[in-house]
Amino acid sequence: YTAAGDVGPFIKWTQSENLQLQLEASLRPLVNFAQTDLGGTGSGFRLGYRRDGATRVFNPTISIGLDFSGTRNATYRSRVQSVSFSNLIRLSGDHQLTPGVDYTLTDYADANPSRSDRTLAVRMSWVHPISAQWTTLGDLSVTSNSSNIPGSYTFSRWIAGLGLSYSR
């Protein structure tokens, strides 16, 4: 498996009580324990805008990102461009829904043959606190990936999850 960690600056500018602009840059050492040529160094940049708390139904978060994965094996070196959008909706009581969509374009330009993937993920998350320490969580998502190499990296999958969280 691969282990990675991000190190880098994070800057947050609070325009008002409900509006935030965020910028982060990171350096990511990659270690693969089974296949050492998949290790290397990655880097990333992300710019985000968040509006939270202003209304019950319109609390969007938007981010754009650019990530590089510099593996030793050229086949797996990639550049990922991403756009994400989500919106926190406060329902009656403490119920919260967060619909979202993520779009990524991944280029493996050094691969032979050159590979490019487009991934679209649509998701819905649900949160409901049941006490000061306990919260129930739910998540449903569908992900669709299409590749320029037919039949090899194209897929669709559904994921559903339900959980319980405890915090002190």
DSSP file (Angstrom, degrees, kcal/mol; ACC not computed):
  #  RESIDUE AA STRUCTURE BP1 BP2  ACC     N-H-->O    O-->H-N    N-H-->O    O-->H-N    TCO  KAPPA ALPHA  PHI   PSI    X-CA   Y-CA   Z-CA
    1    1 A Y              0   0    0      0, 0.0    32,-2.4     0, 0.0     2,-0.4   0.000 360.0 360.0 360.0 167.6    0.0    0.0    0.0
    2    2 A T  E     -A   32   0A   0     30,-0.2     2,-0.4    31,-0.1    30,-0.2  -0.859 360.0-162.7-107.4 135.3    1.0    3.6   -0.3
    3    3 A A  E     +A   31   0A   0     28,-3.1    28,-2.5    -2,-0.4     2,-0.3  -0.943  17.8 166.5-113.5 138.7    1.5    6.0    2.5
    4    4 A A  E     -A   30   0A   0     -2,-0.4     2,-0.3    26,-0.2    26,-0.2  -0.983  14.6-171.5-147.5 155.6    1.5    9.8    2.0
    5    5 A G        -     0   0    0     24,-0.9     2,-0.4    -2,-0.3    -2,-0.0  -0.990  19.4-129.9-147.9 146.6    1.4   12.9    4.1
    6    6 A D        -     0   0    0     -2,-0.3     2,-0.4    22,-0.2    22,-0.2  -0.817  21.0-179.7-102.0 136.8    1.0   16.6    3.2
    7    7 A V  B     +B   27   0A   0     20,-2.0    20,-2.7    -2,-0.4    -2,-0.0  -0.998  33.0  90.8-132.0 129.0    3.3   19.4    4.5
    8    8 A G        -     0   0    0     -2,-0.4    18,-0.2    18,-0.2     2,-0.1  -0.936  68.1 -56.8 165.6 174.4    2.8   23.0    3.5
    9    9 A P        -     0   0    0      0, 0.0    16,-2.1     0, 0.0     2,-0.4  -0.421  33.8-164.4 -79.4 151.1    1.2   26.3    4.3
   10   10 A F  E     -C   24   0A   0     14,-0.2     2,-0.5    -2,-0.1    14,-0.2  -0.992   6.2-169.6-133.1 123.3   -2.5   27.0    4.7
   11   11 A I  E     -C   23   0A   0     12,-3.3    12,-2.7    -2,-0.4     2,-0.5  -0.961   2.2-173.1-118.9 130.3   -3.8   30.6    4.5
   12   12 A K  E     -C   22   0A   0     -2,-0.5     2,-0.5    10,-0.2    10,-0.2  -0.987   4.3-167.7-125.2 127.4   -7.4   31.5    5.4
   13   13 A W  E     -C   21   0A   0      8,-3.2     8,-2.7    -2,-0.5     2,-0.8  -0.967  10.4-152.5-114.3 121.5   -8.8   34.9    4.9
   14   14 A T  E     -C   20   0A   0     -2,-0.5     6,-0.2     6,-0.2     3,-0.1  -0.834  12.2-177.2 -97.1 106.4  -12.2   35.7    6.6
   15   15 A Q  S    S-     0   0    0      4,-1.3     2,-0.3    -2,-0.8    -1,-0.2   0.880  72.1 -20.0 -70.5 -39.6  -14.0   38.3    4.6
   16   16 A S  S    S-     0   0    0      3,-1.3     3,-0.4    -3,-0.1    -1,-0.1  -0.858  87.4 -75.0-151.7-175.1  -16.8   38.4    7.1
   17   17 A E  S    S+     0   0    0     -2,-0.3    -2,-0.0     1,-0.2    35,-0.0   0.805 132.3  31.3 -59.4 -28.8  -18.3   36.1    9.8
   18   18 A N  S    S+     0   0    0     33,-0.1    34,-2.7    35,-0.1     2,-0.5   0.499 107.9  73.7-110.2  -5.7  -19.8   33.9    7.1
   19   19 A L  E     + D   0  51A   0     -3,-0.4    -4,-1.3    32,-0.2    -3,-1.3  -0.937  52.5 174.9-119.5 130.7  -17.4   34.2    4.2
   20   20 A Q  E     -CD  14  50A   0     30,-2.8    30,-2.7    -2,-0.5     2,-0.4  -0.984  17.3-160.2-134.0 144.1  -13.9   32.6    3.9
   21   21 A L  E     -CD  13  49A   0     -8,-2.7    -8,-3.2    -2,-0.4     2,-0.4  -0.988  18.7-168.1-118.7 131.6  -11.3   32.3    1.2
   22   22 A Q  E     -CD  12  48A   0     26,-3.0    26,-3.0    -2,-0.4     2,-0.4  -0.954  11.5-177.3-127.4 141.3   -8.7   29.6    1.6
   23   23 A L  E     +CD  11  47A   0    -12,-2.7   -12,-3.3    -2,-0.4     2,-0.4  -0.999   9.2 174.8-134.8 131.6   -5.4   28.9   -0.1
   24   24 A E  E     -CD  10  46A   0     22,-2.5    22,-2.4    -2,-0.4     2,-0.3  -0.993  12.1-173.3-138.8 148.0   -3.2   25.9    0.5
   25   25 A A  E     - D   0  45A   0    -16,-2.1     2,-0.3    -2,-0.4    20,-0.2  -0.981  16.1-176.6-132.8 145.3    0.0   24.5   -1.0
   26   26 A S  E     - D   0  44A   0     18,-2.5    18,-2.0    -2,-0.3     2,-0.4  -0.990  25.8-147.8-147.8 154.4    1.5   21.2   -0.1
   27   27 A L  E     -BD   7  43A   0    -20,-2.7   -20,-2.0    -2,-0.3    16,-0.3  -0.975  22.9-161.8-116.8 134.6    4.4   18.9   -0.7
   28   28 A R  E     - D   0  42A   0     14,-3.5    14,-3.2    -2,-0.4     2,-0.3  -0.899   9.0-154.4-129.1 102.3    3.6   15.2   -0.4
   29   29 A P  E     - D   0  41A   0      0, 0.0   -24,-0.9     0, 0.0     2,-0.4  -0.606  19.2-154.1 -70.7 134.1    6.3   12.5    0.1
   30   30 A L  E     -AD   4  40A   0     10,-2.7    10,-2.1    -2,-0.3     2,-0.4  -0.940  14.6-178.3-114.7 130.3    4.9    9.2   -1.3
   31   31 A V  E     -A    3   0A   0    -28,-2.5   -28,-3.1    -2,-0.4     2,-0.5  -0.994   7.0-168.3-128.1 125.7    6.1    5.7   -0.1
   32   32 A N  E     -A    2   0A   0     -2,-0.4   -30,-0.2   -30,-0.2     7,-0.2  -0.965   4.4-165.3-114.4 120.6    4.8    2.5   -1.6
   33   33 A F  S    S+     0   0    0    -32,-2.4     3,-0.2    -2,-0.5    -1,-0.1   0.731  86.4  39.7 -79.2 -22.8    5.7   -0.5    0.4
   34   34 A A  S    S+     0   0    0    -33,-0.3     2,-0.4     1,-0.3    -1,-0.2   0.793 127.6  25.7 -95.5 -32.5    4.9   -3.2   -2.2
   35   35 A Q    >   -     0   0    0    -34,-0.1     3,-2.1     1,-0.1    -1,-0.3  -0.853  65.9-166.6-137.4  96.7    6.2   -1.4   -5.4
   36   36 A T  G >  S+     0   0    0     -2,-0.4     3,-1.7     1,-0.3    36,-0.2   0.727  82.8  68.3 -62.6 -24.8    9.0    1.1   -4.7
   37   37 A D  G 3  S+     0   0    0      1,-0.3    36,-2.4    35,-0.1    35,-0.3   0.593  90.6  64.7 -73.4  -6.4    8.9    2.7   -8.1
   38   38 A L  G <  S+     0   0    0     -3,-2.1    -1,-0.3    34,-0.2    -2,-0.2   0.474  88.3  90.2 -89.1  -3.2    5.4    4.1   -7.2
   39   39 A G    <   +     0   0    0     -3,-1.7    33,-2.3    -7,-0.2     2,-0.3  -0.321  49.0 102.4 -80.4 172.4    7.0    6.2   -4.5
   40   40 A G  E     -DE  30  71A   0    -10,-2.1   -10,-2.7    31,-0.2     2,-0.4  -0.989  68.4 -50.6 154.2-143.0    8.3    9.7   -5.1
   41   41 A T  E     -DE  29  70A   0     29,-1.6    29,-2.3    -2,-0.3     2,-0.3  -0.997  40.8-172.5-136.4 137.7    7.1   13.2   -4.4
   42   42 A G  E     -DE  28  69A   0    -14,-3.2   -14,-3.5    -2,-0.4     2,-0.3  -0.789   2.3-166.8-120.2 167.9    3.8   14.9   -5.0
   43   43 A S  E     -DE  27  68A   0     25,-2.3    25,-3.3    -2,-0.3     2,-0.3  -0.979   4.5-171.5-149.9 159.3    2.6   18.5   -4.7
   44   44 A G  E     -DE  26  67A   0    -18,-2.0   -18,-2.5    -2,-0.3     2,-0.4  -0.998  13.4-161.7-155.1 156.0   -0.7   20.3   -4.7
   45   45 A F  E     -DE  25  66A   0     21,-2.3    21,-2.4    -2,-0.3     2,-0.4  -0.997  14.8-179.3-137.4 138.2   -2.4   23.7   -4.7
   46   46 A R  E     -DE  24  65A   0    -22,-2.4   -22,-2.5    -2,-0.4     2,-0.4  -0.997  11.8-168.0-144.9 136.5   -6.0   24.4   -3.8
   47   47 A L  E     -DE  23  64A   0     17,-2.6    17,-2.5    -2,-0.4     2,-0.3  -0.993  18.8-179.5-123.3 128.6   -8.1   27.6   -3.7
   48   48 A G  E     -DE  22  63A   0    -26,-3.0   -26,-3.0    -2,-0.4     2,-0.4  -0.947  20.1-160.5-134.4 152.1  -11.4   27.5   -1.9
   49   49 A Y  E     -DE  21  62A   0     13,-3.0    13,-2.7    -2,-0.3     2,-0.4  -0.997  16.1-174.6-128.8 132.7  -14.3   29.8   -1.1
   50   50 A R  E     -DE  20  61A   0    -30,-2.7   -30,-2.8    -2,-0.4     2,-0.5  -0.992  15.5-172.3-136.2 130.8  -16.8   29.0    1.6
   51   51 A R  E     +D   19   0A   0      9,-2.7     2,-0.4    -2,-0.4   -32,-0.2  -0.987  23.2 171.1-118.2 119.6  -20.0   30.7    2.8
   52   52 A D        +     0   0    0    -34,-2.7     7,-0.1    -2,-0.5    -2,-0.0  -0.991  51.6   7.9-137.8 132.5  -21.3   29.2    6.0
   53   53 A G  S    S+     0   0    0     -2,-0.4     6,-0.1     2,-0.3    -1,-0.1   0.351  85.5 109.3  92.0  -6.4  -24.0   30.2    8.4
   54   54 A A  S    S+     0   0    0    -36,-0.2     2,-0.3     4,-0.2     5,-0.1   0.907  87.8   0.3 -73.7 -39.7  -25.7   32.9    6.4
   55   55 A T        -     0   0    0      3,-0.4    -2,-0.3     1,-0.1    -1,-0.1  -0.876  68.2-113.1-139.8 172.0  -28.9   31.0    5.6
   56   56 A R  S    S+     0   0    0     -2,-0.3    34,-3.6     1,-0.1     3,-0.1   0.801 112.8  24.6 -75.9 -29.3  -30.5   27.6    6.2
   57   57 A V  S    S+     0   0    0     32,-0.2     2,-0.6     1,-0.2    -1,-0.1   0.594 112.5  61.3-116.5 -13.3  -30.3   26.5    2.5
   58   58 A F        +     0   0    0      1,-0.1    -3,-0.4     2,-0.1    -1,-0.2  -0.806  51.7 128.9-124.6  93.0  -27.5   28.4    0.8
   59   59 A N        -     0   0    0     -2,-0.6    29,-1.8    29,-0.4    -1,-0.1  -0.570  37.8-176.2-137.3  68.5  -24.0   27.7    2.3
   60   60 A P  E     - F   0  87A   0      0, 0.0    -9,-2.7     0, 0.0     2,-0.4  -0.308  17.7-163.1 -77.7 152.2  -21.8   26.8   -0.7
   61   61 A T  E     -EF  50  86A   0     25,-2.8    25,-2.2   -11,-0.2     2,-0.4  -0.999  12.3-178.6-127.3 128.8  -18.2   25.7   -0.7
   62   62 A I  E     +EF  49  85A   0    -13,-2.7   -13,-3.0    -2,-0.4     2,-0.3  -0.990   3.8 173.0-128.6 134.7  -16.3   25.9   -4.0
   63   63 A S  E     -EF  48  84A   0     21,-2.2    21,-2.7    -2,-0.4     2,-0.4  -0.998  16.0-163.7-142.3 149.1  -12.7   24.8   -4.6
   64   64 A I  E     -EF  47  83A   0    -17,-2.5   -17,-2.6    -2,-0.3     2,-0.3  -0.966  19.7-177.9-124.8 146.1  -10.4   24.4   -7.5
   65   65 A G  E     -EF  46  82A   0     17,-2.3    17,-2.2    -2,-0.4     2,-0.4  -0.958  23.7-159.9-144.8 160.6   -7.2   22.4   -7.3
   66   66 A L  E     -EF  45  81A   0    -21,-2.4   -21,-2.3    -2,-0.3     2,-0.4  -0.961  20.4-179.8-141.1 120.9   -4.1   21.3   -9.1
   67   67 A D  E     -EF  44  80A   0     13,-2.6    13,-3.0    -2,-0.4     2,-0.4  -0.943  11.4-161.0-126.3 145.5   -2.1   18.2   -8.0
   68   68 A F  E     -EF  43  79A   0    -25,-3.3   -25,-2.3    -2,-0.4     2,-0.6  -0.983   3.3-161.5-124.4 136.5    1.1   16.6   -9.3
   69   69 A S  E     -EF  42  78A   0      9,-2.6     9,-1.5    -2,-0.4     2,-1.1  -0.941   5.1-168.8-118.2 108.4    2.2   13.0   -8.5
   70   70 A G  E     +E   41   0A   0    -29,-2.3   -29,-1.6    -2,-0.6     7,-0.1  -0.549  17.3 172.4 -98.1  68.8    5.9   12.6   -9.2
   71   71 A T  E     -E   40   0A   0     -2,-1.1   -31,-0.2   -31,-0.2   -33,-0.2  -0.364  43.0-121.7 -73.5 156.6    6.3    8.8   -9.0
   72   72 A R  S    S+     0   0    0    -33,-2.3     2,-0.7   -35,-0.3   -34,-0.2   0.841 101.4  74.1 -65.0 -33.0    9.6    7.2  -10.0
   73   73 A N  S >  S-     0   0    0    -36,-2.4     3,-1.7   -34,-0.3     4,-0.4  -0.751  77.6-150.9 -84.3 114.4    7.7    5.1  -12.5
   74   74 A A  G >  S+     0   0    0     -2,-0.7     3,-1.0     1,-0.3    36,-0.3   0.767  89.6  69.8 -60.0 -27.4    6.7    7.5  -15.4
   75   75 A T  G 3  S+     0   0    0      1,-0.2    -1,-0.3    35,-0.1    36,-0.2   0.811 105.0  40.4 -60.2 -30.2    3.6    5.5  -16.2
   76   76 A Y  G <  S+     0   0    0     -3,-1.7     2,-0.2    34,-0.1    -1,-0.2   0.355  82.7 117.8-105.2   4.4    2.0    6.6  -12.9
   77   77 A R    <   +     0   0    0     -3,-1.0    33,-0.4    -4,-0.4     2,-0.3  -0.549  47.0 178.0 -68.8 134.9    3.1   10.3  -12.9
   78   78 A S  E     -F   69   0A   0     -9,-1.5    -9,-2.6    -2,-0.2     2,-0.4  -0.951  35.8-150.3-142.8 159.3    0.0   12.4  -13.1
   79   79 A R  E     -FG  68 107A   0     28,-1.9    28,-2.7    -2,-0.3     2,-0.5  -0.999  22.6-164.2-125.6 126.1   -1.4   15.9  -13.1
   80   80 A V  E     -FG  67 106A   0    -13,-3.0   -13,-2.6    -2,-0.4     2,-0.5  -0.955   8.1-169.7-119.4 122.6   -4.9   16.3  -11.6
   81   81 A Q  E     -FG  66 105A   0     24,-2.4    24,-2.6    -2,-0.5     2,-0.3  -0.927  19.4-176.8-105.1 133.3   -7.1   19.3  -12.1
   82   82 A S  E     -FG  65 104A   0    -17,-2.2   -17,-2.3    -2,-0.5     2,-0.4  -0.964  23.2-171.5-137.9 150.4  -10.2   19.4   -9.9
   83   83 A V  E     -FG  64 103A   0     20,-2.2    20,-2.7    -2,-0.3     2,-0.4  -0.994  15.1-175.4-135.2 131.4  -13.3   21.4   -9.3
   84   84 A S  E     -FG  63 102A   0    -21,-2.7   -21,-2.2    -2,-0.4     2,-0.4  -0.977   6.6-178.3-130.9 143.1  -15.6   20.7   -6.3
   85   85 A F  E     +FG  62 101A   0     16,-2.5    16,-2.7    -2,-0.4     2,-0.3  -0.997   9.5 161.0-138.6 134.8  -18.9   22.2   -5.2
   86   86 A S  E     -FG  61 100A   0    -25,-2.2   -25,-2.8    -2,-0.4     2,-0.4  -0.968  19.3-154.5-145.5 163.0  -21.0   21.4   -2.1
   87   87 A N  E     -F   60   0A   0     12,-1.9     2,-0.4    -2,-0.3   -29,-0.0  -0.951  13.0-139.0-145.1 119.6  -23.7   23.2   -0.2
   88   88 A L        -     0   0    0    -29,-1.8     2,-0.5    -2,-0.4   -29,-0.4  -0.659  20.2-168.6 -79.0 126.0  -24.7   22.8    3.4
   89   89 A I  E     -H   97   0A   0      8,-3.2     8,-2.6    -2,-0.4     2,-0.8  -0.974  10.5-151.1-118.4 121.5  -28.5   22.7    3.9
   90   90 A R  E     -H   96   0A   0    -34,-3.6     6,-0.2    -2,-0.5     3,-0.1  -0.830  18.9-170.4 -93.9 113.4  -29.8   22.9    7.5
   91   91 A L        -     0   0    0      4,-2.3     4,-0.0    -2,-0.8   -34,-0.0  -0.166  43.6 -50.9 -88.2-172.4  -33.1   21.1    7.7
   92   92 A S  S >  S-     0   0    0      2,-0.1     3,-1.3    -2,-0.1    -1,-0.2  -0.275 113.4  -4.4 -61.4 147.5  -35.5   21.2   10.7
   93   93 A G  T 3  S-     0   0    0      1,-0.2    35,-0.0    -3,-0.1     0, 0.0  -0.463 129.3 -35.6  68.1-139.4  -33.9   20.4   14.0
   94   94 A D  T 3  S+     0   0    0     35,-0.2    -1,-0.2    -2,-0.1     2,-0.2   0.275  97.0 128.3-102.0   9.7  -30.3   19.5   13.8
   95   95 A H    <   -     0   0    0     -3,-1.3    -4,-2.3    33,-0.2     2,-0.4  -0.458  36.3-172.1 -68.7 135.7  -30.5   17.6   10.5
   96   96 A Q  E     -HI  90 127A   0     31,-2.3    31,-2.3    -6,-0.2     2,-0.4  -0.998   8.8-168.0-130.9 134.3  -27.9   18.7    7.9
   97   97 A L  E     -HI  89 126A   0     -8,-2.6    -8,-3.2    -2,-0.4    29,-0.2  -0.943   0.1-170.0-115.5 142.0  -27.7   17.6    4.3
   98   98 A T  E     - I   0 125A   0     27,-2.5    27,-1.5    -2,-0.4   -10,-0.2  -0.809   3.8-171.6-133.7  94.7  -24.7   18.4    2.1
   99   99 A P  E     + I   0 124A   0      0, 0.0   -12,-1.9     0, 0.0     2,-0.3  -0.558  18.5 168.0 -77.7 151.5  -25.1   17.6   -1.6
  100  100 A G  E     -GI  86 123A   0     23,-2.4    23,-2.6   -14,-0.2     2,-0.3  -0.994  27.5-153.8-159.4 163.4  -21.9   17.9   -3.7
  101  101 A V  E     -GI  85 122A   0    -16,-2.7   -16,-2.5    -2,-0.3     2,-0.4  -0.996   8.7-167.3-142.7 138.1  -20.3   17.3   -7.0
  102  102 A D  E     -GI  84 121A   0     19,-2.6    19,-2.6    -2,-0.3     2,-0.4  -0.985   1.6-171.1-125.8 136.4  -16.6   16.8   -7.8
  103  103 A Y  E     +GI  83 120A   0    -20,-2.7   -20,-2.2    -2,-0.4     2,-0.4  -0.995   8.3 180.0-127.8 127.3  -15.0   16.8  -11.3
  104  104 A T  E     -GI  82 119A   0     15,-2.5    15,-2.7    -2,-0.4     2,-0.5  -0.971  17.3-161.0-128.6 144.9  -11.4   15.8  -11.9
  105  105 A L  E     -GI  81 118A   0    -24,-2.6   -24,-2.4    -2,-0.4     2,-0.5  -0.982  16.1-169.0-121.6 114.8   -9.3   15.6  -15.0
  106  106 A T  E     -GI  80 117A   0     11,-2.8    11,-2.9    -2,-0.5     2,-0.5  -0.923   2.3-165.7-112.7 124.6   -6.3   13.3  -14.6
  107  107 A D  E     -GI  79 116A   0    -28,-2.7   -28,-1.9    -2,-0.5     2,-0.5  -0.940  14.4-173.2-112.7 127.4   -3.5   13.3  -17.2
  108  108 A Y  E >   + I   0 115A   0      7,-3.3     7,-1.6    -2,-0.5     3,-1.3  -0.691  20.1 166.1-109.7  72.1   -0.8   10.6  -17.3
  109  109 A A  T 3  S+     0   0    0     -2,-0.5    -1,-0.1     1,-0.3     5,-0.1   0.768  70.1  52.2 -65.5 -28.6    1.2   12.3  -20.1
  110  110 A D  T 3  S+     0   0    0    -33,-0.4    -1,-0.3   -36,-0.3   -35,-0.1   0.528  87.0 105.1 -87.5  -4.9    4.3   10.1  -19.6
  111  111 A A  S <  S-     0   0    0     -3,-1.3   -36,-0.1   -34,-0.2   -35,-0.0  -0.348  79.9-105.2 -71.4 156.1    2.5    6.8  -19.8
  112  112 A N  S    S+     0   0    0      1,-0.2     2,-0.2     2,-0.1    -2,-0.1  -0.924 116.1  26.5-125.5 105.6    2.7    4.8  -22.9
  113  113 A P  S    S-     0   0    0      0, 0.0    -1,-0.2     0, 0.0    -3,-0.1   0.527 114.1-111.8 -75.9 160.2    0.2    5.1  -24.4
  114  114 A S        -     0   0    0     -2,-0.2     2,-0.4    -5,-0.1    -5,-0.2  -0.336  38.2-154.5 -60.1 137.7   -0.7    8.5  -23.0
  115  115 A R  E     -I  108   0A   0     -7,-1.6    -7,-3.3    32,-0.0     2,-0.4  -0.917  17.8-178.4-123.5 143.9   -3.7    8.2  -20.7
  116  116 A S  E     -I  107   0A   0     -2,-0.4    32,-1.8    -9,-0.2     2,-0.4  -0.987   7.3-167.5-141.2 129.9   -6.3   10.8  -19.6
  117  117 A D  E     -IJ 106 147A   0    -11,-2.9   -11,-2.8    -2,-0.4     2,-0.5  -0.919   8.4-159.9-119.0 144.3   -9.2   10.1  -17.2
  118  118 A R  E     -IJ 105 146A   0     28,-2.8    28,-2.6    -2,-0.4     2,-0.4  -0.994  15.0-170.5-120.6 125.5  -12.3   12.2  -16.4
  119  119 A T  E     -IJ 104 145A   0    -15,-2.7   -15,-2.5    -2,-0.5     2,-0.5  -0.966   9.3-173.8-124.4 130.6  -14.1   11.5  -13.1
  120  120 A L  E     -IJ 103 144A   0     24,-2.6    24,-2.6    -2,-0.4     2,-0.4  -0.989   5.4-175.8-121.6 125.2  -17.4   12.8  -11.9
  121  121 A A  E     -IJ 102 143A   0    -19,-2.6   -19,-2.6    -2,-0.5     2,-0.4  -0.985   4.9-170.7-122.7 128.4  -18.6   12.1   -8.4
  122  122 A V  E     +IJ 101 142A   0     20,-2.6    20,-2.4    -2,-0.4     2,-0.3  -0.973  18.6 173.9-116.5 130.9  -22.0   13.1   -7.1
  123  123 A R  E     -IJ 100 141A   0    -23,-2.6   -23,-2.4    -2,-0.4     2,-0.4  -0.932  26.2-161.0-141.1 159.0  -22.6   12.8   -3.4
  124  124 A M  E     -IJ  99 140A   0     16,-2.6    16,-2.3    -2,-0.3     2,-0.3  -0.976  14.0-169.8-139.6 125.0  -25.1   13.4   -0.6
  125  125 A S  E     -IJ  98 139A   0    -27,-1.5   -27,-2.5    -2,-0.4     2,-0.4  -0.881   2.9-162.4-115.3 148.7  -24.1   13.5    3.1
  126  126 A W  E     -IJ  97 138A   0     12,-2.7    12,-2.3    -2,-0.3     2,-0.4  -0.994   6.3-176.3-132.0 136.6  -26.4   13.6    6.1
  127  127 A V  E     +IJ  96 137A   0    -31,-2.3   -31,-2.3    -2,-0.4    10,-0.2  -0.998   6.3 171.5-134.0 135.9  -25.5   14.5    9.7
  128  128 A H  E     - J   0 136A   0      8,-2.3     8,-2.7    -2,-0.4     2,-0.2  -0.855  23.4-143.1-146.3 109.7  -27.7   14.5   12.8
  129  129 A P  E     - J   0 135A   0      0, 0.0     6,-0.3     0, 0.0   -35,-0.2  -0.510  14.8-177.1 -68.7 135.7  -26.4   15.0   16.3
  130  130 A I        -     0   0    0      4,-2.5     2,-0.3     1,-0.3     5,-0.2   0.539  69.5  -8.9-109.8 -11.5  -28.2   12.8   18.9
  131  131 A S  S    S-     0   0    0      3,-1.7    -1,-0.3     1,-0.0     0, 0.0  -0.922  88.1 -78.7-162.1-175.2  -26.4   14.2   21.9
  132  132 A A  S    S+     0   0    0     -2,-0.3     3,-0.0     1,-0.2    -1,-0.0   0.802 130.7  25.5 -65.2 -28.0  -23.4   16.5   22.8
  133  133 A Q  S    S+     0   0    0     33,-0.1    34,-1.9    35,-0.1     2,-0.4   0.698 112.4  70.7-107.5 -25.2  -21.0   13.6   22.0
  134  134 A W  E     + K   0 166A   0     32,-0.2    -4,-2.5    30,-0.0    -3,-1.7  -0.793  50.6 174.5-107.6 137.9  -22.8   11.4   19.6
  135  135 A T  E     -JK 129 165A   0     30,-2.2    30,-3.2    -2,-0.4     2,-0.3  -1.000  22.5-139.1-137.8 137.1  -23.6   12.1   15.9
  136  136 A T  E     -JK 128 164A   0     -8,-2.7    -8,-2.3    -2,-0.4     2,-0.3  -0.780  23.7-166.5 -94.2 144.8  -25.2    9.9   13.2
  137  137 A L  E     -JK 127 163A   0     26,-2.6    26,-2.9    -2,-0.3     2,-0.3  -0.962  10.5-178.8-132.1 144.4  -23.7   10.1    9.7
  138  138 A G  E     -JK 126 162A   0    -12,-2.3   -12,-2.7    -2,-0.3     2,-0.3  -0.991   1.9-177.3-141.4 150.9  -24.9    8.9    6.3
  139  139 A D  E     +JK 125 161A   0     22,-2.5    22,-2.8    -2,-0.3     2,-0.4  -0.989   6.8 179.6-150.9 137.0  -23.3    9.2    2.9
  140  140 A L  E     +JK 124 160A   0    -16,-2.3   -16,-2.6    -2,-0.3     2,-0.3  -0.996  15.3 164.7-137.4 131.5  -24.4    8.2   -0.6
  141  141 A S  E     -JK 123 159A   0     18,-2.7    18,-2.7    -2,-0.4     2,-0.4  -0.994  24.4-156.9-146.9 153.2  -22.3    8.7   -3.7
  142  142 A V  E     -JK 122 158A   0    -20,-2.4   -20,-2.6    -2,-0.3     2,-0.4  -1.000  15.4-167.4-128.0 131.9  -22.0    7.6   -7.3
  143  143 A T  E     -JK 121 157A   0     14,-2.8    14,-2.4    -2,-0.4     2,-0.4  -0.964   4.2-171.7-122.5 135.1  -18.7    7.9   -9.2
  144  144 A S  E     -JK 120 156A   0    -24,-2.6   -24,-2.6    -2,-0.4     2,-0.4  -0.994   3.4-173.0-128.5 126.7  -18.2    7.6  -12.9
  145  145 A N  E     -JK 119 155A   0     10,-3.2    10,-2.0    -2,-0.4     2,-0.4  -0.968   1.2-173.0-120.6 132.1  -14.7    7.5  -14.5
  146  146 A S  E     -J  118   0A   0    -28,-2.6   -28,-2.8    -2,-0.4     2,-0.3  -0.980   6.4-165.3-124.3 141.5  -14.1    7.5  -18.3
  147  147 A S  E     -J  117   0A   0     -2,-0.4   -30,-0.2   -30,-0.2     4,-0.1  -0.856  31.7-127.7-122.8 154.7  -10.7    7.0  -19.8
  148  148 A N  S    S+     0   0    0    -32,-1.8   -31,-0.1    -2,-0.3    -1,-0.1   0.577 100.9  76.4 -76.3  -7.9   -9.3    7.6  -23.3
  149  149 A I  S >> S-     0   0    0    -33,-0.2     3,-1.5   -36,-0.0     4,-1.0  -0.865  92.1-133.7-100.9  98.7   -8.1    3.9  -23.2
  150  150 A P  T 34 S+     0   0    0      0, 0.0    -2,-0.1     0, 0.0    -4,-0.0  -0.169  76.8   6.9 -59.4 140.0  -11.3    2.1  -23.8
  151  151 A G  T 34 S+     0   0    0     -4,-0.1     0, 0.0     1,-0.1     0, 0.0   0.422 114.6  76.4  77.6  -1.4  -12.2   -0.9  -21.6
  152  152 A S  T <4 S+     0   0    0     -3,-1.5    -1,-0.1    -5,-0.1     0, 0.0   0.832 106.2  11.8-111.2 -42.2   -9.4   -0.5  -19.1
  153  153 A Y  S  < S+     0   0    0     -4,-1.0     2,-0.5     2,-0.0    -5,-0.1   0.205  93.0 112.8-123.8  14.8  -10.0    2.3  -16.7
  154  154 A T        +     0   0    0     -5,-0.2     2,-0.3    -8,-0.1    -8,-0.2  -0.777  39.9 139.2 -92.7 129.7  -13.7    3.1  -17.3
  155  155 A F  E     -K  145   0A   0    -10,-2.0   -10,-3.2    -2,-0.5     2,-0.3  -0.985  37.6-149.1-159.5 164.0  -16.1    2.4  -14.5
  156  156 A S  E     +K  144   0A   0     -2,-0.3     2,-0.3   -12,-0.2   -12,-0.2  -0.987  22.2 176.4-135.2 143.7  -19.1    3.5  -12.4
  157  157 A R  E     -K  143   0A   0    -14,-2.4   -14,-2.8    -2,-0.3     2,-0.4  -0.997  20.9-146.2-150.5 147.5  -19.7    2.7   -8.7
  158  158 A W  E     -K  142   0A   0     -2,-0.3     2,-0.4   -16,-0.2   -16,-0.2  -0.887  16.1-170.9-107.5 140.9  -22.2    3.4   -6.0
  159  159 A I  E     -K  141   0A   0    -18,-2.7   -18,-2.7    -2,-0.4     2,-0.4  -0.999   4.3-179.4-134.9 132.4  -21.1    3.8   -2.4
  160  160 A A  E     +K  140   0A   0     -2,-0.4     2,-0.3   -20,-0.2   -20,-0.2  -0.982   5.6 176.9-129.0 142.8  -23.4    4.0    0.6
  161  161 A G  E     -K  139   0A   0    -22,-2.8   -22,-2.5    -2,-0.4     2,-0.4  -0.998  14.2-171.9-146.8 149.6  -22.3    4.4    4.3
  162  162 A L  E     +K  138   0A   0     -2,-0.3     2,-0.3   -24,-0.2   -24,-0.2  -0.996  23.2 160.5-138.8 135.5  -23.9    4.9    7.6
  163  163 A G  E     -K  137   0A   0    -26,-2.9   -26,-2.6    -2,-0.4     2,-0.4  -0.907  34.3-129.2-151.4 176.0  -22.0    5.6   10.8
  164  164 A L  E     -K  136   0A   0     -2,-0.3     2,-0.4   -28,-0.2   -28,-0.2  -0.998  22.5-159.1-133.2 132.4  -21.9    6.8   14.3
  165  165 A S  E     -K  135   0A   0    -30,-3.2   -30,-2.2    -2,-0.4     2,-0.4  -0.920   4.1-165.8-119.2 141.4  -19.4    9.4   15.6
  166  166 A Y  E     +K  134   0A   0     -2,-0.4     2,-0.3   -32,-0.2   -32,-0.2  -0.990  12.9 170.7-123.6 131.6  -18.3   10.1   19.2
  167  167 A S              0   0    0    -34,-1.9    -2,-0.0    -2,-0.4     0, 0.0  -0.991 360.0 360.0-139.3 150.1  -16.3   13.2   20.2
  168  168 A R              0   0    0     -2,-0.3    -1,-0.1     0, 0.0   -35,-0.1   0.384 360.0 360.0-106.1 360.0  -15.3   14.6   23.5
